[in-house]
Amino acid sequence: MNRQSVSCAWVREHLLEIFDGAISGEDRQRLRDHLDGCEACAGMLSEAMFDTGQAPRQDSEESLRRILAVTSGSPCTDALERIVSIETPGPESDELLTGHLEHCPICRVKADVWEWIRAELPAMAEMDVPAGLTAAVLDRTSRAEREAGWRDWIRALGESLVRRPRAALELGYLFALPFMFLFHPAAVPGHFMETRMTHVSEFTSLAQDEALLAAAGLGRAVDEKTRSLRTRFTQGWVDSIQTVDQFYREIRDVSGAVKTEVKLAATACSTGQFDRGIRHAGAAWNAIKSFDPEAESGDTTEGGTHGTE
Amino acid sequence: MTLTEILRQCKRNDTLAWERFVRDYQGRIYRIAFTYARNPEDAGDLTQEIFIRIYRKIGQWREDESAMAWILTIARNLGIDHVRRGKVRAADRTVPVDEHQDIADPRQNPVEECMRDSRRRILQKALESLSEISREIVLLKDMQGLSLDDIARMLGIPLGTAKSRSNRARSELVHAVLALSSPEQLL
């Protein structure tokens, strides 16, 4: 009859039943077959039976090795990794590793070999160069051209600009232009439109104010002129028909000039030429102011003409 | 004079500093070149290429970065180019330790010197048996003394990866050495 033995996992699962003798006769025979072929389980059971007073102790290192083999695996792999990872070996380096090395001669040898390798490797960092290599390197590098770093470029540029200040200014102006274009608030598209609309609104309002002012001023001027005429009629020292004719000619000239200037101001503001708009609005106002009711008729005409210029 | 001071002088076109640099560091550069070229002739050519590249690019070296790491980066890049160009002669893979190791200390006796050469030959063979990645990291970390930070930056890998690669390479090296000799022969 072909009897199949139990597995290591089965042994670990049924450890308590084995100690208590609670396994069946068939399982006991299968366990015996397994232990004949598995040193790890045999060692583990032997150690456990010693701990529970059921058997004399076998070789403890061998037993430990067997127990570790069926539990965590060999610790020597980890030990070597820890040995080589220590940069500055010392007594305080690793208590667990030291404990392992005390009991594991193989890892002790590996640790000693690593220490030797560590000491040897830096000495192998250099090799004797073939004869003539130094001379060849110096010869070839003396003929080689250096690639300038960006600091060298900047230094060279700075030195050449110091020698040519006008070129430096022009270069500075050229460099400044894109920055002005990029970072000036008016160049930002959204902000530009908003600013432009604000300016149009402000200047249109200004132009309207100027026009109203002009109209009011013209009205006041006509009133003043009428009062002046009345006075002159009363005084009787000018020819009445000639004076009335002169007065209406002046009013026509001034109102024509004011009208033209206000129109020009409005056109300039609507096309964004605000400075020009203000100038024309100012000219309209000057034309009104030039219509001085107290002045002589010749002077008044001159003033009106000057205002429209 | 430290390497940083020498390079700083070289950067200012001091030809004497350049000569000093070549004389002091040609052995190291040659060792690195040998790692990639694997034979003395190609290693010599590669060493010259490395020095010429360093000379040309010295203006780009930032004084706040590790001088050795900068030099090794140049050497490694040229070494990799050399391998890619297929310049490595596959037939000649052994390192003539007697000819290319550093000059023996005259205070040592001949027997000790012979034993040391023998042990180094074993270590050299063990290094040769490592994978490219492991050999490179041993070269950079344990031979040339670069920090793991510099190595990680140079290889473009995370620091943790550099550390685990270094530990793995060292473990492989220990096993390779023990496979080539008995501990009594070494220790």
Interface residues (C-beta under 8 A of the other chain):
Chain A: L80 E81 V84 S85 V109 K110 D112 V113 W114 W116 I117 R118 E120 L121 P122 A123 M124 A125 E126 M127 D128 V129 P130 L133 T134 A136 V137 L138 R140 T141 S142 A144 E145 R146 E147 A148 G149 W150 R151 D152
Chain B: T15 W18 E19 V22 R23 Q26 G27 R28 Y30 R31 F34 P40 G44 T47 Q48 F51 I52 Y55 R56 K57 I58 G59 Q60 W61 E99 H100 Q101 D102 I103 R119 R120 L123 Q124 V138 D142 M143 Q144 G145 K163 N167 R170 S171 L173 V174 V177 L178 P183 L186 L187
